[in-house]
Amino acid sequence: MSSIPSLTAGTSAQWKDKVMITLGCMDIAIAIQDDEPPKPTDTSPDKDVERCKKWDEANWLPLMIIKDSIPLDLHGTIPSKDKAKDYLKAIEEHFKRSSKALFSSLLCEFISLRHDGTGGVREYITKMRDMVTKLNDLKLNISDSFLVHYAINTCQTNLKPFKCSYITRKDEWTIGELVAMCEEESMHKKNKVESAHLAI
């Protein structure tokens, strides 16, 4: 159960996968995979009574596990259900709406990103990469190649030397390689400044 991440709009798909794996490993996923059997009557065979009892027990524990992995502030926003399967559906519906709003907000923020000259280039690219990770979790799938182009073109002053080099080379860089080159360039400039001070 400790492997189930806290439920947020950005982790809802991963959260559901982890919940299903956990319930499957505990052999209590029956109430989510199967529909509720008809309630037994006085004349129902023992096997039907036993099946219904097993389903009820298998419904209660997953419902508690699911509720326990949801932050308290979300409990009031998701309609309460007495069946684990229905509760999972309600959570999915809630986050479909939330994901659209989050996606729109993150995309607008990402598109407007520009390095204004304050702060380091590494921090700027790291922020950009974190936003892309969140967008990819929401099924946008921005490639590493696009991210390198975007970083170079939205940070023209500091990355101008890299832009010419990148355009003329046949191979493509990963965003990690670009960050490493920025750090190397930053260290090179720092050493030049220190050398100039020592010469004075």
N, C-alpha and C positions, 0 to 999 in steps of 0.2 A: 504493500500500500504506500510505502514511502516514496516509490518511484512515480506515483501519480502527481503531475505538476499542478500547481494552483490554477484554477480555471479563469482565463481571461479571454477577451476577443481574439488576441493574437495566438493563444495556445489551445483553442477549443478543439481543433482537429487532433492535435497530439494528445490532449487530455482524454478524448474519447478512446483513442487507440490504447492508451495506458490503462484506462478503466476496463476495457474489454479484455485485455491481456491478463490483468489482475484477476478479474472474475473468472476467466477461463482456467487460469492456474489453480484457483481455489475451487474449481468445479461447481460454481454457483451461477453460471451464466444462463441457465435454463429459462429463467423468468424473462430474460431479455431476448433470447432467441426464439422461444415458443410462446404462443398465445396462451392465455389462462384457460385451463380446462374447465368444463362445466362443473358447477357445484354438485357434489354427490347428494343423492337422496337416500332415504332409508332402505331402498331396494337396490342401490348401486352395488356392483361387485367390489370386493375388497381391493382389487388392483386399481379401480378408479378412485376409490377413497384415498388410497396410498399415493396415487399420482397427484391428486389435488393437494394433499398435505405436503408433499415434496415441493410442489410448485410454490405454495404459500411461504414455506421456509426459504426457498430459493429466491423469492421476491423481496422478502424483508431485509436480508443482509445486504444485497446489492444496493437497495434503496438507501440504507444507512451509510454505506461506503461512498456512494455518489454524493449524498448530502454533506458528508464530512469533508469531501475534497473541494467543496465550493465555498469561497469566501463568504463570511456572514452578510456582508453588504449586498450580495447578489441574491440571497434567499428570498427577499421580498419582491424582487423583480421577475422571478420565474414562477409561473403558476404551480402550486403544490399538487402533486399527484400521489395516489396510493399504490401505483404500480411502477416498478423501476423502468420498464420499457416506455411507458407514457411520459415519465419524468425526463428520460433521455431525449425523447422527441421534443418536449417543451424547451429543453436546454438548447437543442439544435436550432429551433425556430427563433429563440431569443437571440442567439449569436449570429444567425444569418442577417438579422436586421442590424445588430451592433457592428458586425464585420463590414457591412457596406459603408456605414458612417466612418468607421476607423480607416478603412481603405481610402476613402475619399479625402479624409483629413491628412493622412500620411502621404498620399500621392501629391497633393497640393504643396505640402511642406517640402517634399523631395524635389519637385520641379522648380521651386523658388530658391533652392539652395545655391548660394554663391559664396566664394571665399572673399571676404572684404579686406583682407590684408592683416587683420588682427588675429592673433592666435596662430598656432602652428598648422602647417599643411597636413601633418600626420593626424592631428586631432580632427581636422575638417574631413579627411578621407575616412577616418574611423567612424565619425558621426554618420557620414553618407552610407557606409557599409552596414552599420547597425539598422538604419532605416530600410535599406534594401532587404536585409534579413527578415524584418517584420513584414514588408510588402510581399516577399516570396512566401512567407507563411500564410499570407492571405491569397495565394495563388496568382500573383502577378508574374513571377519568374523573370526577373531582370538578370541578364547574363553578366558574368564577370567582365567580358569584353566590352559590353556597353558601359559598365560602371567605370572602367579605365578611361574610355573616351569622354564620358561625362565629367569625371574628375579633372581631367586635363583641360577641358574646354570651359569649365566653370571656375577655374583657378589659374587664369592665363598668366598673371604676373609671375607667380612663384614657380609655375610648371612650364614656362615657355621653352626652356632648353629641352625638356623631356618631350614636348609636343613635336618638335622637329625630328627628334630621334625616333620617336614612336611611329610617325607617319612614314619615314624612310625605311624602316626595318620590315622584314618579311614576317617575322614571328610576332605573336601577340603576347602582351604582358598580362599577368594576373594582377588583381588589385593589391595582393600581398607584395608582389615584386615592386610595384609602384611605390608603396609605402616604404619599403626597404631602400629604394633609390633616393626617396625624399630625405630619409634619415641620413643616408650616406652624404648627400649634398649638403645637408644642414651641418653635419660634423666637419665637412671640408671647409665650409664658410667660416665656421667657428674657429677652426685651426688657423685659417688665414688671418682672421682678426687678431687672435692671440699672438701670432708671429709678428704682425705689424706693430702691436703694442710693445713686444719685446725689443724690436728693432729701434723703436723710439727711445 
